[in-house]
């Protein structure tokens, strides 16, 4: 199945890297889910496909950046954590290591900024996973849990999409605990972010 996904990625890169982000976002989310699979073969293929997605994005921008894929991967990681579909376990860490190894051994990319950008991305993902591990320790302490999530949301102040993801996650926890006015405040903040973005556009 992974080889079939590669074909449209190579033949129609603009569908993933130009215009609306929906296809790139959905693909990142589904590939990352496969990166936590119990089957090592699935993890290996998913890691290779995620690397190919980043590499093709980099080539599409004439070797300047793969910002779109970078951002969508971080958003997908944040969403998967919020959906309790991702943990900081060794399987996902193994997938990150595979991706780093691909970047380090990719000879045509050696003279570009690509390997260091890949390293930066995997480092950011690990930071999110570490924060999630802390949250898991305090999952029975709603106030501490929300405090940690708020800190994470605040750290993404320069990236509205990620800030929105964590505010949505905070709202879910508030609703679960019956703290509806706090959940409403999260959604008001999300609405303000969206309004500010639309105003800038």
HELIX and SHEET records of a PDB file:
HELIX    1   1 UNK A    2  UNK A   11  1                                  10    
HELIX    2   2 UNK A   13  UNK A   17  1                                   5    
HELIX    3   3 UNK A   22  UNK A   34  1                                  13    
HELIX    4   4 UNK A   40  UNK A   60  1                                  21    
HELIX    5   5 UNK A   67  UNK A   82  1                                  16    
HELIX    6   6 UNK A   90  UNK A  105  1                                  16    
HELIX    7   7 UNK A  107  UNK A  109  5                                   3    
HELIX    8   8 UNK A  114  UNK A  137  1                                  24    
HELIX    9   9 UNK A  142  UNK A  155  1                                  14    
HELIX   10  10 UNK A  160  UNK A  176  1                                  17    
HELIX   11  11 UNK A  180  UNK A  200  1                                  21    
END                                                                             
